[in-house]
Amino acid sequence: MVATSGNKVQFNVYLPAELVRELKHRAIDEGVSLSSLVEHVMSTYLSGAEAAPTEGERP
């Protein structure tokens, strides 16, 4: 992980290309950065707002 300003770190994950494309388009549509969108999605998921996916299922 690479530390950046604001106590944030950079890390790499491998995701399906179609999911990344959808995320990029959603970020553009909402007028936010890809990082902000992914942070929001992950925070919402971890707060328990959505049930955990079953094996092989995408949330």
N, CA, C and O atoms as a GROMACS GRO file, in nm:
protein
  236
    1MET      N    1   0.084  -0.118   0.000
    1MET     CA    2   0.000   0.000   0.000
    1MET      C    3   0.088   0.124   0.000
    1MET      O    4   0.196   0.126   0.060
    2VAL      N    5   0.042   0.225  -0.067
    2VAL     CA    6   0.116   0.351  -0.077
    2VAL      C    7   0.039   0.459  -0.005
    2VAL      O    8  -0.076   0.486  -0.038
    3ALA      N    9   0.101   0.523   0.093
    3ALA     CA   10   0.035   0.630   0.168
    3ALA      C   11   0.028   0.757   0.085
    3ALA      O   12   0.123   0.791   0.014
    4THR      N   13  -0.085   0.825   0.095
    4THR     CA   14  -0.102   0.953   0.029
    4THR      C   15  -0.149   1.054   0.133
    4THR      O   16  -0.167   1.019   0.250
    5SER      N   17  -0.169   1.178   0.093
    5SER     CA   18  -0.212   1.279   0.187
    5SER      C   19  -0.351   1.247   0.241
    5SER      O   20  -0.428   1.174   0.178
    6GLY      N   21  -0.384   1.300   0.358
    6GLY     CA   22  -0.516   1.280   0.415
    6GLY      C   23  -0.538   1.142   0.474
    6GLY      O   24  -0.651   1.096   0.483
    7ASN      N   25  -0.431   1.076   0.515
    7ASN     CA   26  -0.440   0.943   0.574
    7ASN      C   27  -0.508   0.841   0.484
    7ASN      O   28  -0.568   0.745   0.533
    8LYS      N   29  -0.499   0.860   0.356
    8LYS     CA   30  -0.552   0.762   0.261
    8LYS      C   31  -0.435   0.684   0.203
    8LYS      O   32  -0.323   0.735   0.196
    9VAL      N   33  -0.462   0.562   0.163
    9VAL     CA   34  -0.360   0.478   0.102
    9VAL      C   35  -0.408   0.430  -0.033
    9VAL      O   36  -0.529   0.421  -0.059
   10GLN      N   37  -0.315   0.398  -0.118
   10GLN     CA   38  -0.345   0.342  -0.249
   10GLN      C   39  -0.322   0.193  -0.244
   10GLN      O   40  -0.221   0.147  -0.190
   11PHE      N   41  -0.415   0.116  -0.301
   11PHE     CA   42  -0.393  -0.027  -0.312
   11PHE      C   43  -0.455  -0.077  -0.442
   11PHE      O   44  -0.547  -0.016  -0.495
   12ASN      N   45  -0.406  -0.187  -0.490
   12ASN     CA   46  -0.453  -0.242  -0.617
   12ASN      C   47  -0.544  -0.361  -0.592
   12ASN      O   48  -0.516  -0.446  -0.508
   13VAL      N   49  -0.652  -0.365  -0.667
   13VAL     CA   50  -0.741  -0.480  -0.666
   13VAL      C   51  -0.770  -0.518  -0.810
   13VAL      O   52  -0.763  -0.433  -0.900
   14TYR      N   53  -0.802  -0.642  -0.834
   14TYR     CA   54  -0.836  -0.689  -0.967
   14TYR      C   55  -0.986  -0.713  -0.970
   14TYR      O   56  -1.040  -0.792  -0.893
   15LEU      N   57  -1.053  -0.644  -1.063
   15LEU     CA   58  -1.198  -0.655  -1.078
   15LEU      C   59  -1.231  -0.687  -1.222
   15LEU      O   60  -1.150  -0.660  -1.312
   16PRO      N   61  -1.348  -0.745  -1.246
   16PRO     CA   62  -1.388  -0.770  -1.385
   16PRO      C   63  -1.395  -0.638  -1.463
   16PRO      O   64  -1.439  -0.536  -1.411
   17ALA      N   65  -1.350  -0.642  -1.588
   17ALA     CA   66  -1.345  -0.521  -1.671
   17ALA      C   67  -1.481  -0.453  -1.681
   17ALA      O   68  -1.488  -0.330  -1.677
   18GLU      N   69  -1.587  -0.530  -1.694
   18GLU     CA   70  -1.721  -0.472  -1.706
   18GLU      C   71  -1.760  -0.396  -1.579
   18GLU      O   72  -1.823  -0.291  -1.587
   19LEU      N   73  -1.724  -0.449  -1.464
   19LEU     CA   74  -1.754  -0.380  -1.337
   19LEU      C   75  -1.680  -0.248  -1.330
   19LEU      O   76  -1.737  -0.147  -1.288
   20VAL      N   77  -1.555  -0.247  -1.369
   20VAL     CA   78  -1.477  -0.123  -1.368
   20VAL      C   79  -1.539  -0.021  -1.464
   20VAL      O   80  -1.548   0.097  -1.432
   21ARG      N   81  -1.581  -0.067  -1.580
   21ARG     CA   82  -1.646   0.022  -1.676
   21ARG      C   83  -1.773   0.083  -1.617
   21ARG      O   84  -1.797   0.203  -1.632
   22GLU      N   85  -1.854   0.000  -1.552
   22GLU     CA   86  -1.977   0.049  -1.489
   22GLU      C   87  -1.947   0.151  -1.379
   22GLU      O   88  -2.015   0.253  -1.367
   23LEU      N   89  -1.845   0.123  -1.299
   23LEU     CA   90  -1.807   0.215  -1.193
   23LEU      C   91  -1.761   0.350  -1.248
   23LEU      O   92  -1.799   0.455  -1.197
   24LYS      N   93  -1.680   0.345  -1.354
   24LYS     CA   94  -1.632   0.469  -1.415
   24LYS      C   95  -1.747   0.552  -1.470
   24LYS      O   96  -1.751   0.673  -1.451
   25HIS      N   97  -1.841   0.486  -1.537
   25HIS     CA   98  -1.956   0.558  -1.592
   25HIS      C   99  -2.043   0.616  -1.482
   25HIS      O  100  -2.093   0.728  -1.494
   26ARG      N  101  -2.063   0.541  -1.374
   26ARG     CA  102  -2.144   0.591  -1.263
   26ARG      C  103  -2.078   0.712  -1.198
   26ARG      O  104  -2.146   0.808  -1.164
   27ALA      N  105  -1.946   0.707  -1.181
   27ALA     CA  106  -1.874   0.821  -1.122
   27ALA      C  107  -1.892   0.945  -1.210
   27ALA      O  108  -1.916   1.054  -1.159
   28ILE      N  109  -1.880   0.928  -1.340
   28ILE     CA  110  -1.899   1.041  -1.433
   28ILE      C  111  -2.042   1.093  -1.423
   28ILE      O  112  -2.063   1.214  -1.413
   29ASP      N  113  -2.140   1.003  -1.425
   29ASP     CA  114  -2.281   1.044  -1.417
   29ASP      C  115  -2.312   1.120  -1.289
   29ASP      O  116  -2.394   1.212  -1.289
   30GLU      N  117  -2.246   1.081  -1.178
   30GLU     CA  118  -2.272   1.145  -1.050
   30GLU      C  119  -2.180   1.263  -1.024
   30GLU      O  120  -2.194   1.333  -0.924
   31GLY      N  121  -2.085   1.287  -1.114
   31GLY     CA  122  -1.996   1.401  -1.100
   31GLY      C  123  -1.898   1.389  -0.984
   31GLY      O  124  -1.862   1.489  -0.921
   32VAL      N  125  -1.856   1.266  -0.957
   32VAL     CA  126  -1.759   1.242  -0.849
   32VAL      C  127  -1.641   1.165  -0.904
   32VAL      O  128  -1.648   1.110  -1.014
   33SER      N  129  -1.534   1.162  -0.829
   33SER     CA  130  -1.418   1.084  -0.872
   33SER      C  131  -1.445   0.936  -0.852
   33SER      O  132  -1.529   0.896  -0.771
   34LEU      N  133  -1.374   0.855  -0.927
   34LEU     CA  134  -1.385   0.710  -0.912
   34LEU      C  135  -1.348   0.670  -0.769
   34LEU      O  136  -1.413   0.583  -0.711
   35SER      N  137  -1.245   0.730  -0.715
   35SER     CA  138  -1.203   0.699  -0.577
   35SER      C  139  -1.314   0.730  -0.478
   35SER      O  140  -1.340   0.651  -0.387
   36SER      N  141  -1.379   0.845  -0.494
   36SER     CA  142  -1.488   0.883  -0.402
   36SER      C  143  -1.604   0.786  -0.411
   36SER      O  144  -1.662   0.747  -0.309
   37LEU      N  145  -1.638   0.746  -0.533
   37LEU     CA  146  -1.748   0.652  -0.551
   37LEU      C  147  -1.716   0.518  -0.486
   37LEU      O  148  -1.798   0.463  -0.413
   38VAL      N  149  -1.597   0.465  -0.512
   38VAL     CA  150  -1.559   0.336  -0.455
   38VAL      C  151  -1.552   0.345  -0.302
   38VAL      O  152  -1.594   0.252  -0.233
   39GLU      N  153  -1.501   0.454  -0.250
   39GLU     CA  154  -1.497   0.473  -0.104
   39GLU      C  155  -1.639   0.470  -0.046
   39GLU      O  156  -1.663   0.406   0.056
   40HIS      N  157  -1.731   0.540  -0.111
   40HIS     CA  158  -1.870   0.542  -0.063
   40HIS      C  159  -1.933   0.403  -0.067
   40HIS      O  160  -1.996   0.360   0.030
   41VAL      N  161  -1.915   0.332  -0.178
   41VAL     CA  162  -1.972   0.198  -0.192
   41VAL      C  163  -1.916   0.104  -0.086
   41VAL      O  164  -1.991   0.030  -0.023
   42MET      N  165  -1.785   0.108  -0.065
   42MET     CA  166  -1.722   0.019   0.032
   42MET      C  167  -1.765   0.054   0.174
   42MET      O  168  -1.791  -0.035   0.255
   43SER      N  169  -1.772   0.182   0.206
   43SER     CA  170  -1.814   0.225   0.339
   43SER      C  171  -1.958   0.184   0.368
   43SER      O  172  -1.990   0.138   0.477
   44THR      N  173  -2.044   0.202   0.267
   44THR     CA  174  -2.185   0.163   0.282
   44THR      C  175  -2.196   0.013   0.306
   44THR      O  176  -2.270  -0.031   0.394
   45TYR      N  177  -2.123  -0.064   0.228
   45TYR     CA  178  -2.125  -0.209   0.244
   45TYR      C  179  -2.076  -0.250   0.383
   45TYR      O  180  -2.138  -0.334   0.448
   46LEU      N  181  -1.966  -0.192   0.427
   46LEU     CA  182  -1.909  -0.230   0.556
   46LEU      C  183  -1.994  -0.185   0.674
   46LEU      O  184  -1.985  -0.242   0.783
   47SER      N  185  -2.077  -0.083   0.654
   47SER     CA  186  -2.164  -0.036   0.762
   47SER      C  187  -2.282  -0.130   0.784
   47SER      O  188  -2.359  -0.113   0.878
   48GLY      N  189  -2.294  -0.230   0.696
   48GLY     CA  190  -2.400  -0.328   0.712
   48GLY      C  191  -2.528  -0.290   0.640
   48GLY      O  192  -2.632  -0.351   0.662
   49ALA      N  193  -2.522  -0.188   0.554
   49ALA     CA  194  -2.640  -0.143   0.484
   49ALA      C  195  -2.690  -0.246   0.384
   49ALA      O  196  -2.807  -0.244   0.346
   50GLU      N  197  -2.603  -0.336   0.342
   50GLU     CA  198  -2.642  -0.441   0.249
   50GLU      C  199  -2.593  -0.575   0.301
   50GLU      O  200  -2.491  -0.583   0.370
   51ALA      N  201  -2.664  -0.679   0.267
   51ALA     CA  202  -2.624  -0.813   0.308
   51ALA      C  203  -2.499  -0.855   0.234
   51ALA      O  204  -2.474  -0.811   0.121
   52ALA      N  205  -2.420  -0.939   0.297
   52ALA     CA  206  -2.299  -0.990   0.233
   52ALA      C  207  -2.336  -1.080   0.116
   52ALA      O  208  -2.433  -1.156   0.125
   53PRO      N  209  -2.260  -1.072   0.006
   53PRO     CA  210  -2.290  -1.158  -0.109
   53PRO      C  211  -2.257  -1.303  -0.079
   53PRO      O  212  -2.170  -1.332   0.004
   54THR      N  213  -2.326  -1.394  -0.145
   54THR     CA  214  -2.292  -1.535  -0.132
   54THR      C  215  -2.176  -1.566  -0.226
   54THR      O  216  -2.141  -1.482  -0.310
   55GLU      N  217  -2.119  -1.680  -0.214
   55GLU     CA  218  -2.004  -1.720  -0.297
   55GLU      C  219  -2.036  -1.702  -0.445
   55GLU      O  220  -2.136  -1.754  -0.494
   56GLY      N  221  -1.951  -1.629  -0.515
   56GLY     CA  222  -1.966  -1.610  -0.658
   56GLY      C  223  -2.066  -1.505  -0.698
   56GLY      O  224  -2.085  -1.481  -0.817
   57GLU      N  225  -2.131  -1.442  -0.603
   57GLU     CA  226  -2.232  -1.340  -0.634
   57GLU      C  227  -2.171  -1.201  -0.618
   57GLU      O  228  -2.100  -1.175  -0.521
   58ARG      N  229  -2.199  -1.112  -0.712
   58ARG     CA  230  -2.151  -0.976  -0.705
   58ARG      C  231  -2.255  -0.891  -0.635
   58ARG      O  232  -2.373  -0.899  -0.670
   59PRO      N  233  -2.215  -0.809  -0.536
   59PRO     CA  234  -2.312  -0.725  -0.466
   59PRO      C  235  -2.374  -0.623  -0.558
   59PRO      O  236  -2.458  -0.544  -0.514
   0.00000   0.00000   0.00000
